Amino acid sequence: MIVVREATEEDATVLARFMTAINELLGADNLPSPLDKSPENVNTSAERMRQRLQASAGVETAFLAEDDAIPAGFVALRLVPYLGQEVPYAEITQLYVDPKYSGRGVGTALMSAAEHRSRERGCTSLHVLVWAHNEGGRKFYAAMGYEEFYVGVEKFLKERTD
C-alpha cells in the first residue's frame, strides 16, 4: 500500500539519493544535458539535503511516498506568494519515482498529495516544469489532466567550477 507523507529532515538521506538519481538522469540517452554547463552539483549529500530542507521550509515542501514503509519516490511542491494573485503560486519543482515502483501509482499518489496541499492553501492552479524531451513525463502529466501551455527558457548565471 502506498502512503504519502510530508518529508522531514530525518528523510534527508533518502531524498538526497533520489535527488542524485534525478540529476544523473538529466543527460541520459544522449539528450541535451544542462549538466554540461549547470553550476549545480549532480551528487547530493544527506547533509546538503538537510540544509536545503531547512532553507526551503515554509516555501517548498517535499512529500515522500512509501510502499510498505520502503521509500518509493518524492515530489517537491513550492507555494509562493506572488504579485499576480492574492493566492500563492503552486509549482512542482521535482518529481521522482524509483524505477522499481514505476507503474504502481506512486507518481499519481504524489501528485494527488501536491494537488491537495495546493487546494488547501487556496491555489487555483498547479504548474509543472518538464523537459521537452521527457515524453514519459509529459504523457504522465497529460493523463492527470495537465495541459501544455507555455515554453520555458533558462539562463545559467554561474558557470560550473569543478
TINU-209429 format. One line per 2 residues: number of its first residue (from 1); for each residue x, y, z of C-alpha. Coordinates in steps of 0.2 Angstrom, whole numbers, plus 5000, padded with zeros to 4 digits. Layout:
BEGIN
NUM> X Y Z | ...;
***
This chain:
BEGIN
1> 5000 5000 5000 | 5007 5017 4995;
3> 5007 5030 5009 | 5012 5048 5005;
5> 5018 5059 5020 | 5027 5076 5022;
7> 5046 5073 5022 | 5056 5078 5037;
9> 5074 5081 5040 | 5076 5063 5045;
11> 5072 5059 5027 | 5087 5068 5021;
13> 5097 5053 5016 | 5083 5045 5005;
15> 5079 5062 4997 | 5097 5065 4993;
17> 5098 5048 4985 | 5083 5052 4975;
19> 5089 5069 4970 | 5105 5062 4964;
21> 5096 5050 4954 | 5086 5064 4946;
23> 5102 5073 4942 | 5110 5058 4934;
25> 5096 5055 4923 | 5095 5073 4916;
27> 5108 5069 4902 | 5103 5051 4899;
29> 5101 5043 4881 | 5112 5057 4873;
31> 5099 5070 4875 | 5105 5088 4878;
33> 5111 5089 4896 | 5111 5105 4906;
35> 5124 5097 4917 | 5137 5101 4905;
37> 5135 5119 4910 | 5125 5119 4925;
39> 5133 5126 4941 | 5123 5114 4952;
41> 5130 5098 4960 | 5125 5082 4952;
43> 5128 5072 4968 | 5118 5077 4983;
45> 5123 5073 5001 | 5112 5070 5016;
47> 5119 5085 5024 | 5116 5096 5009;
49> 5099 5090 5008 | 5096 5093 5027;
51> 5102 5111 5023 | 5091 5113 5008;
53> 5076 5107 5018 | 5079 5120 5032;
55> 5082 5134 5019 | 5066 5130 5010;
57> 5055 5127 5025 | 5038 5137 5023;
59> 5041 5139 5004 | 5044 5122 4997;
61> 5038 5105 5004 | 5044 5088 5000;
63> 5032 5073 5001 | 5038 5056 5002;
65> 5029 5040 4995 | 5032 5024 5004;
67> 5027 5007 4998 | 5026 4995 5014;
69> 5037 5008 5023 | 5050 5007 5009;
71> 5054 5024 5000 | 5047 5024 4983;
73> 5048 5042 4977 | 5045 5060 4981;
75> 5038 5076 4975 | 5043 5094 4979;
77> 5029 5107 4980 | 5033 5126 4980;
79> 5020 5138 4986 | 5025 5156 4985;
81> 5015 5172 4986 | 5016 5182 4971;
83> 5010 5199 4963 | 4999 5191 4950;
85> 4986 5184 4963 | 4981 5185 4981;
87> 4984 5167 4982 | 5000 5158 4982;
89> 5008 5151 4966 | 5010 5132 4966;
91> 5023 5123 4957 | 5031 5106 4956;
93> 5049 5108 4956 | 5054 5089 4957;
95> 5045 5073 4955 | 5054 5056 4956;
97> 5048 5038 4957 | 5061 5024 4960;
99> 5061 5014 4943 | 5057 4999 4954;
101> 5040 5007 4958 | 5036 5013 4941;
103> 5018 5010 4935 | 5012 5006 4953;
105> 5003 5023 4956 | 5017 5031 4966;
107> 5018 5046 4954 | 4999 5048 4954;
109> 4999 5047 4973 | 5012 5060 4975;
111> 5004 5072 4963 | 4987 5070 4972;
113> 4995 5075 4988 | 5003 5090 4980;
115> 4986 5095 4972 | 4978 5093 4989;
117> 4990 5104 4998 | 4989 5117 4984;
119> 4970 5117 4986 | 4971 5118 5005;
121> 4982 5134 5003 | 4970 5142 4991;
123> 4980 5140 4975 | 4969 5140 4959;
125> 4982 5130 4948 | 4997 5120 4949;
127> 5012 5122 4937 | 5024 5108 4932;
129> 5040 5111 4923 | 5045 5096 4912;
131> 5059 5094 4900 | 5053 5094 4882;
133> 5062 5078 4878 | 5054 5069 4893;
135> 5040 5061 4883 | 5036 5049 4898;
137> 5034 5063 4910 | 5023 5073 4898;
139> 5012 5059 4895 | 5010 5056 4913;
141> 5005 5074 4917 | 4993 5074 4902;
143> 4985 5058 4909 | 4982 5068 4925;
145> 4974 5082 4916 | 4988 5094 4914;
147> 4989 5104 4898 | 5005 5111 4890;
149> 5003 5130 4888 | 5020 5139 4888;
151> 5038 5137 4883 | 5051 5140 4897;
153> 5068 5147 4895 | 5083 5147 4906;
155> 5100 5156 4908 | 5113 5149 4920;
157> 5120 5164 4930 | 5135 5155 4936;
159> 5147 5143 4927 | 5152 5126 4934;
161> 5169 5127 4943 | 5173 5108 4945;
***
